[in-house]
Amino acid sequence: MKNPFVIKAYESRELFCDRNDELQLMLRNCINHTDMTLISQRRMGKTGLILRLFDEIATVHPDIHTIYVDIFSSRNIDDFIKLLAEAIMKAFKPKTTLGEKLMAFIKTMRPQLTFDNITGEPQLMIAYQSPHEKEYTLRGLLEFLDNQGIHIIIAIDEFQQIRDYPEANMEALLRTYIQQTRNLTFIYCGSKKHLMADIFTNEKKPFYSSTAFVSLGKISTESYATFIRRLFNERGREIDDEAIAFILEWTRRHTYYTQQLCHTIFANGDQQIDIGKVKIACEQLMQQGEAVYLQYRQMLTIKQWNYLIAVAKEGCVSQITAAQFLGRHKIGSASTSQRLADALCEKGLLNDDINVKGVTYSVNDVFLSHWLERL
């Protein structure tokens, strides 16, 4: 029996938990050609929500076409164009009318076209003579899509990656080309909240005030509890209320870690699941991650490692410069605490959650946080 707790890509709406409010908001924005910026912590389910949205659009608005491109692996404009072109080719199959037009257009770029041996997906290699030619190709791709006269939604995941490109004008270039389109709607996603906020809320930047914001928080305890119980019960398993409550408390209702723990519990094969069975799965996950966690220790300074432990033992810290926190963990001065927090946030090990009350810090990886609590 297949494990229903998905920890990779989106599979189906039956295996997707809640997000109904966010889904309806994004669907309404898409229908009304409103570009969006989707921001959340890492592994909170952004990609899954986008694919769930695309699934919904395919059902209720089949005349709207969707394209998803993840640019996390990109290093420059060359990579961006390659990934975008491959995503477009994946969305519009060669034997369709639009697919044939697309292939004819792609050939004008003089590409080297190959296919992945495992997935069969197309892979492009494009040779450019000058930076100007790259810009012309990017503009050409967007113009080609826009000129088809159909509504197309393009979701660009890990959009903040463009900030690392050597091309200093990438934001201005993209904004200029996108601004000229009439039939394309864009969804920009990112997990580095500070960078995404600066791209879209800094009045000195090209994308300033150009999108509607959608923030992804935690799924409610009630919705997640109902979801977990249903998936176990539908497959002949029984899980008691105490076990579910422990799961949601231990994973802090963080989407990825909740799914991962439930996936492990289900994989263990028990028909009757109580809190004891859940704790066994928790131990398994921490043991599996221990080798990676020890590598983190080698990557960090002693002060950074001890600071990570301090935050883990607190669970979350809303006042990292408070005398009580500094003294309890022998951190030193307030400026030292802020410097260590900033460095660990930059490395992706700490999360800084901004809310109306200020900033709350926590260890990004929930399983790592529990492992550190024991040290």
N, C-alpha and C positions, 0 to 999 in steps of 0.2 A: 504494500500500500504506500502510495507516494506521500511524502511528508508535506502537510498543508501549510506549514509555517515557512513562507518564502524568505530567503535571506539573500537572494541575488536579484534578478530582474523581475519586473512586474509580470504576473501570469494571467490573472483574471480578476474581475470585480468581486467574485465570491471569496477570494483569498486576500482581499484588500480591506483594511480596517478603517471605517469611518471617513473622515476628511470631507464630509458632505457639504459643510459650509464653504470651505475653501474651494471645493470642486465647483459648486454653483457660481461662486464669485468669478472664478477663472473662466468658466464657460460663458458667462454673461459678457465678460471683457472680450473674449475671443470673438463672439458673435458680433460685437459692436466695434471690432477693429481697434481695440485698446491695447497697446503694448504694456507688458507687465514686467516687474522685477520681483523675483521670488527668492527670499532670503531665509535661511535657517541655520542652525548648527549642522555640523557634518553628521551624516547618517541619520537624519531625522525623517527621511522619506521624500525628499524633493523629486528625485528622478521617478520614483514610483507614482507620485501624484501626477506628474506630467504625463506619464504613460497611461494612467487611469483616465486623465482628461482626454487624451487622444482616443482612447477606447470609447468614451462617452460620445465624443464628436463623431466618430465613425458610425455610431448607432443612430444618433438623433439628427446629425447634420452631415450626411454622407457626401454632400457637395463641397464641403470644406476639406482641404488636404493638409496633412501634417508632416513635418520633418523634425527629427530630433538629432542634434549633433553635440557630442561631448568633446570639448576642446582642452580637457585637462592635460593631455599628452603633448599639446602644441607648444612650440618654442618661438615661433615667428609667424609672419604673415603667410609664408609658403605653406606651413603646416595647417594654418587656419583655412586657406583656400582648398587644400587637399581634403581635409576632413569635411568641410562643407559640401564640396563636390561629390564626395563618396556618399554622404548622407542623402543628398538629393537623388543620386542614382539608385540608392536603396529604396527610397520612397516611391519612385516612379519606375516601374519595371520596364525593361527594354521592349517588350512586345505590345505595350500600350501606345496609343497615339502620342501622348505627351512624352513617354519614354523614348520613342523614336526621335522626336524633336530634340530631346535632351542629348541623346547620343550624337546627333548631328552637330549640335552646338559644342559638345565636349571635344569633338574631333578637331574643331577650329583652334583649340589650344595646343595642338600637336602633342598629345599626352602619350605616355607609355602605359597602356592599360593591361593589368593582370588581374587574376582572381585568386582569392585566398584558398589554399588547398583544403582547409578544414570547413570554413563557413560558406565558401563559394561567393562571398561578397566581393564586389569590384574594388580594386585598389589602383590609385592613380599616381603617376610620377610625371610632373610637369617641369619642363626646363624653361627658365626665363632668361631673357637677354639683358633686362634692366629692371630696376625697382618700379619704373613707370609701367612696365608690362604687367607686373604683379597687380598693381592697382587697377589697371584696365581689366584684368581677368576677374578680379573680385567684383568690380562694378558690373561687368558683363553677366556674371552668374545671377546677381540680384535682379538685373534688368530682364534677363531671360525669364525668370520666374514671374516677375511682375507683369510682363507683357502677355502672359498666357490668359489673362482675363478671368482667373479663378482665385478664390480666397485661399491663401496658403498661410499656415501658422508655422513659424520656425522657432523651436526652442533651442537655445544655446546654453548648455550646461557648463558650469565652472567658468563663467564669463570673465571673472576677475583675472583669469590667466593672461588676458591681453595686456595687463599692466607689466608683465615680465618680458614682453616682446622688445627686441632691440629697435624696432621701428617706433620712433617717438610720436608719430602722428596717427597711430592706429585708431585711437578713439575718435579723433576728428574725421578720419577717413570713413570709418564705418557709419558714423552719425550722418555724414553728408550723403552717402549712398542710400542709407535706410530712409532718410527723410524724404527722398524723392519717390519712394514707392507708394503705390495706392492700394495694392491688393495683398500686401504682405503684413502679417501681424507677428510681432516678436515677443518671445518670453525669455528673459535673461535670468539665469539661475546662478547662485553662488553660495559657497559655504564660508568664505572669508568676509565676514560681515562688515568690517571696517573698510575694506577695499571696495566692496559693492556699494556701501553707503557713500563713499567719496565719489565714485563714478557717477552716481545718479542724484546726489543731493548737494554736491559742491557746485555753487553757481559759476565757478570759473572753468568747469569741465563741460565738454561738448554734449554729454547725455543729460545734463542738468534738467530736472523736472520734465522728463520726456516720457515717463511711464507711471502706471499705477503700481503701488506696492502691495505685495501679498506676503505676509509673515507666517511662517509655519511653526507652531508651538507643539506642545505635547497633546496627545489624544487623551480625552477624559478617562478617568478610572472606570466609570460605568460602561462606556463604549468598549473599552479594551477588554474588560472582564467578560462582557457578553460575547465578544468576538472569540476570545480564547476558549471559553466554555463550549461554544457552538462547534468550533473546528475539532475539538477533542471528541465531543459527543457524537457528531455525525460520522465519526470513524470508529465508533464502538469503544471509546475510552471514557473513563469517568475521572473528573478532577474536582476536588472539593474547594469550597470557598476560601478556606485558609490558605491553600496552596496558591490560588490565583492572586490573593491579596499579597502574599509574600513575593510572587513574581513581579508584580507591578511596583512594589516598594523597592525591591532589590535592584531592578533595572531602571528605576526612577522614571518609568514610562517613556523612556527614550526608545524610539521606534526600532532601530536596528538591534539593540541589545535585548529588547523584549522578544522580538522575533527569533533571535539567536538562541536565547534560553529556552523558549517554547519548542524550537526546532530540535534542540538537544534532548529535552524531556521526551518528546514524541519518538525520537530516534532510539531512545533507551528501551522502548517497547513495553513499558508497564501498562497494564489495563486499568489499574486503580492507582490514581496519583494523589498523594498527600504531600504535606510540606516536607517530609523526610526525603521523598523522591526528588523534589525540587532542589533541595540542598545538595543532594548528590550531583545533580547536573551542574549546579553552581561551582562545586569543587572541580568538576571535570573541565569546565571552561577556563577557570583560573590556572589549572595545571597546564592546559594546552597553550595558554598565552605566556607562561612563565619565561620561556626562552627569549621571547621578544621583549618582555618587560626588563629582563636583565641586560639586554642590549641598550635599552634606553639609559640605563645607569652608566654605561660606558660612554654614551654620547654627551652626557651632561656633566657640569662641574659639580663638586660636592655640595655647594650651596644651592644650586638649582635642584639637585636630587632631593635634598632635605626639605626644600620648599615645596616640592611636588608632594612629598609625604605629608607635610603639614596641612596642605589644602585637602588632601584625601582624607585625613583623619577628621577634619572639620566637616566634610561632606560638601559644603559650599561656604564661601566666605564673602560677606557683603562689605566688610570694612578691613581691607588688607593693611591699612596703615594704623589701625587702632592699637593702642598700647597693650590691651589684653591679648590680642592675637600675636603681636610681636614678642611679648614676654613669654607666653605659653610655649612657643616653639623656638625661642632663642634666635630670632631672625635678625635682630639688629635694628637699624633705623627705619623710619617710614619710607625714606627714599630708596633704601636697599630693597625693601619689600616690593615697592612699585617697579623697580628695575628688574627684579627677578620675575615678577608676574608678567611684565611685558615681554621678556625674553622667552618665557615658556608658552605664552600665547602665540608668539611669532613662530615657534617650533611646532605649533599645533597640539601641544600636550595639555594646555589649559584652555578653557573656554571662558570668555568674558561676556556674560549676558547682560545687556543694557535694558533697564526697565525704568519706570517712573521714579523708583526709589533710589536709583543709582546703578552701580555695576556689581554683579555677583560673579565670583570666580569659582570654577569647579574643574575637576580633572575631566578632560574630554572623553576618554575611554572609560566607561562605567566599570568594566571588568578590571581594568588596571587600577582604578580607584579603590575597589574592594581589596585587591591584592596588596596595595600599598598600605591600607589600613592595618594590616597585620604586622608590619615591620616595626 
